[in-house]
Amino acid sequence: MEKCDTTMNASEQIMHKEKAVLCHTYGRYPVSVVRAEGSRMYTPEGREYVDLLAGIAVTALGHCNPEIARTIADQARKLVHVSNLFYQDEQADLAAALLETCNADKVFFCNSGAEANEAAIKLARRYMNKVAKRDAYEVITLESSFHGRTLATLTATGQAKVKDGFAPLPEGFVTVPFNDLEALRKAIGPKTAAIMVEVVQGEGGVRPLPQEFAQGIQKLCRENDILLIVDEIQTGLCRTGKFWAHQHYDLTPDIITSAKALANGLPMGAMMTTDKVAKGFEPGSHATTFGGTALVSAAALKTIQIMKRDRLDERAHKMGQDATALFETLAAAHPEAITEIRGCGLMIGIVLSFPGQEIWQALLDAGFICNLTQGNVLRLLPALTIDFADLEAFAETLGNILSARKTA
Ligand SMILES: Cc1ncc(COP(=O)(O)O)c(C=O)c1O
């Protein structure tokens, strides 16, 4: 490895060091982070950033939450990992706590969002094959959806850029336009096993499904005896103002997938389903070494307990409403720049009328971390514990940046 130039500061040294040794799969932000707490992140030089992204909807209870840190430390001294060959209290307690939050009866634990969706796709196929005894394997998804980066989940994803260079892709996936019930109806055939949707598309630009469309999807699933899979990997766990986003739509999915905020930063995914559909799996049909390991399960259980105790669903709902009002005022002052404020709870998209890279960079320079998705949507996914003052400071800074742009 090349030696670091001693004229570089500590942040630059980290950047330089990793260039030589990591696969270049990420478009990194030009920030090195050595410490984080609540809704703040710090560089080695001590620069502070206000974090409105929370590790992409992961650290919902804030960075290095003291209760989670204590739980992890205690559990690390007791039991970390023995594999899924053994019964473990932590896993069963977590499953019970999760199942209390939704209409599902059984859980499969894994390590990421893509893996949770992979499990959902496998279960849908195997349920059709072994239980329903139908030759049905196709999964229908929506344009601009995002479901992960494994071969199956990137094929399910309704965005061409994630598929580039990976052909041949697995068979059995069909993508239809967003909010086009007729196209969905036409896409359903004897081979269809499931429809999989995010009820608020995240990577796709923070786009909630219209109520009627969501209801229509469920109706089509019931009429055609196919499964409804709801991908709650980004939307789940109180982010949108209810424990699960599909609860805004009164949906009863056959399969729900979760990850991201589940263990407040430790890697964990979950696929939840009904007793009926769970019969599609039997011992040996699906597995993962690390899934639901005691350490991560203990952290996830604590995360859910805190979310319930502190009513973070209600907090996200109220703060989401206040933040939306704040950003709508900003949009009214800058109609040339902001075309729409959309989202649900603390999943907020500020839609710009032009490519937003410069605005995103100016926000970063001013000390605010957010994400730019689809080229023109500033996506905010802050910790559910964030102070409203941080959102107000962000709005004020964005307003100043937009005013400066107007006069430039
Ligand atoms: C809706 C949705 N599904 C699936 C995934 C994939 O999750 P992971 O990156 O943990 O594999 C993501 C990640 O952003 C997501 O937002």
Ligand as a Chemical Component Dictionary entry (heavy atoms), coordinates in Angstrom:
data_LIG
# 
_chem_comp.id                   LIG 
_chem_comp.type                 NON-POLYMER 
_chem_comp.pdbx_formal_charge   0 
_chem_comp.three_letter_code    LIG 
# 
loop_
_chem_comp_atom.comp_id 
_chem_comp_atom.atom_id 
_chem_comp_atom.alt_atom_id 
_chem_comp_atom.type_symbol 
_chem_comp_atom.charge 
_chem_comp_atom.model_Cartn_x 
_chem_comp_atom.model_Cartn_y 
_chem_comp_atom.model_Cartn_z 
_chem_comp_atom.pdbx_ordinal 
LIG C1 C1 C 0 -36.855 -0.187 0.292 1  
LIG C2 C2 C 0 -35.536 -0.871 0.368 2  
LIG N1 N1 N 0 -35.465 -2.187 0.142 3  
LIG C3 C3 C 0 -34.300 -2.852 0.219 4  
LIG C4 C4 C 0 -33.131 -2.207 0.494 5  
LIG C5 C5 C 0 -31.841 -2.974 0.566 6  
LIG O1 O1 O 0 -31.386 -3.020 1.879 7  
LIG P1 P1 P 0 -29.844 -3.360 2.211 8  
LIG O2 O2 O 0 -29.030 -2.240 1.671 9  
LIG O3 O3 O 0 -29.808 -3.486 3.699 10 
LIG O4 O4 O 0 -29.548 -4.656 1.532 11 
LIG C6 C6 C 0 -33.147 -0.826 0.715 12 
LIG C7 C7 C 0 -31.890 -0.091 0.975 13 
LIG O5 O5 O 0 -31.788 1.090  0.803 14 
LIG C8 C8 C 0 -34.385 -0.145 0.650 15 
LIG O6 O6 O 0 -34.451 1.177  0.857 16 
# 
loop_
_chem_comp_bond.comp_id 
_chem_comp_bond.atom_id_1 
_chem_comp_bond.atom_id_2 
_chem_comp_bond.value_order 
_chem_comp_bond.pdbx_ordinal 
LIG C1 C2 SING 1  
LIG C2 N1 SING 2  
LIG C2 C8 DOUB 3  
LIG N1 C3 DOUB 4  
LIG C3 C4 SING 5  
LIG C4 C5 SING 6  
LIG C4 C6 DOUB 7  
LIG C5 O1 SING 8  
LIG O1 P1 SING 9  
LIG P1 O2 DOUB 10 
LIG P1 O3 SING 11 
LIG P1 O4 SING 12 
LIG C6 C7 SING 13 
LIG C6 C8 SING 14 
LIG C7 O5 DOUB 15 
LIG C8 O6 SING 16 
# 
